[in-house]
């Protein structure tokens, strides 16, 4: 009777390639009524939104937009003014092996913004960090059984193949109106920035419901003497249904990208309070994992009849997809420059985390980098606003071992600056750290089995001293005897084998 094998097809996720890039973009905006007055930029910010990632042969094409905003002071005026600018981002990343129809994971962040005044225009120079991974799902056949010969000894291995099975996204438009007290004397909305925190991902009719909040901070100009601007914080509730097949809603992970945030001051209500109307547009993306399981043949040999010629194969499996989101408090001190006016009161703090490196450390992960901070403050004894900037190093430990394929996102949920002395500010930042780590292992399995020459051996007793790492299976296979006939293998003790 000829040897027969049973086989099963597993779908395996492979990482085709990953690339990182740093891109510089430029935007500019006309400064209205600048004239000959000196223009002093105060706060500057930019938001990168990647609208499309197009996979082509051996490359990925990224298209997006960069929205810039800045506040400034003109001449000796104490009024804080603001302007915005827009530009596009188009970048090609070469990834050999990439093809249309594969999955892509793309990250983009603004790592630095510089705003300067030049010839009636505000010039923005923005540094963007881009990361792209390309994944492919490939069918792999594994042997799950063998028959057709007497005396077969088999060893099986339990396999779990985790794969990114689907990705879906929806655009969400969130709006709200916040009452502002009349004592604030609000004039105009100057700048807006936002962060997204996902609190809950749950299956719902037709897909997955993602709940959380968008924390918005708006810098508002004020008519109060000695307080030309004030920061207003408020949350927008996120509750978005993302369509997915029901069978894919068991293992899901949600991400959100802010496309734009806009606010405006509305006329006073009947009670005399002004109102701040806000509108935030974001893309909510849900990624669904699926798992294929199999008991695959890892090794086989015969104890009688013909010996077996076994051909092995190596396959690389994604065995786990770990998701983690934690909050962390970071504190630091910002020193004011020698020629800068002394600090009286902090008005607003804009912070931007820039990840430098990450690594696994004692079963956990450590993420390090710097936080670029820009603080708008009122000097002591002056009504002319000033700003200072600094880089604060940070080091965060997360309860998850990271690897070189981990995707990490850090957002600033809140940032506060308080005057310690006239020459320094104390910063307190609340960060949200999200880690997505896929773990891959190389597995050796049986691919083909053929009958070879008849087994030839002499009956007798063999006493063998096990080598380092040698198992009961290894010894039994060496002498073509049943595994059950070999006693326990212990280091430093001989094993008696009856052949």
Secondary structure, 3 states (H helix, E strand, C coil): CCCEEEEEEEEEEEEEEEEEEEEEEEEEEECCCCCCCCEEEEEEEEEEEEEEEEEECCEEEEEEEEEEEEEEEECCCCCCEEEEEEEEEEEEEECCCCCCCCEEEEEEEEEEEEEEEECCEEEEEEEEEEEEEEEEEEEEEEEEEEECCCCEEEEEEEEEEEEEEEEEEEEEEEEEEEEECHHHCEEEEEEEEEEEEEEEEEEECCEEEEEEEEEEEEEEEEEECCEEEEEEEEEEEEEEEEECCHHHCCEEEEEEEEEEEEEEEECCCCCCCEEEEEEEEEEEEEEEEEEEEEEEEEEEEECCCEEEEEEEEEEEEEEEEEEEEEEEEEEEEEECCCCCCCEEEEEEEEEEEEEEEEEEECCEEEEEEEEEEEEEEEECCCCCEEEEEEEEEEEEEECCCCCCCCEEEEEEEEEEEEEEECCEEEEEEEEEEEEEEEEEEEEEEEEEEEEEEECCCCCCEEEEECCCCCCHHHHHHHCCCCHHHCCCCCCCCEEEEEC
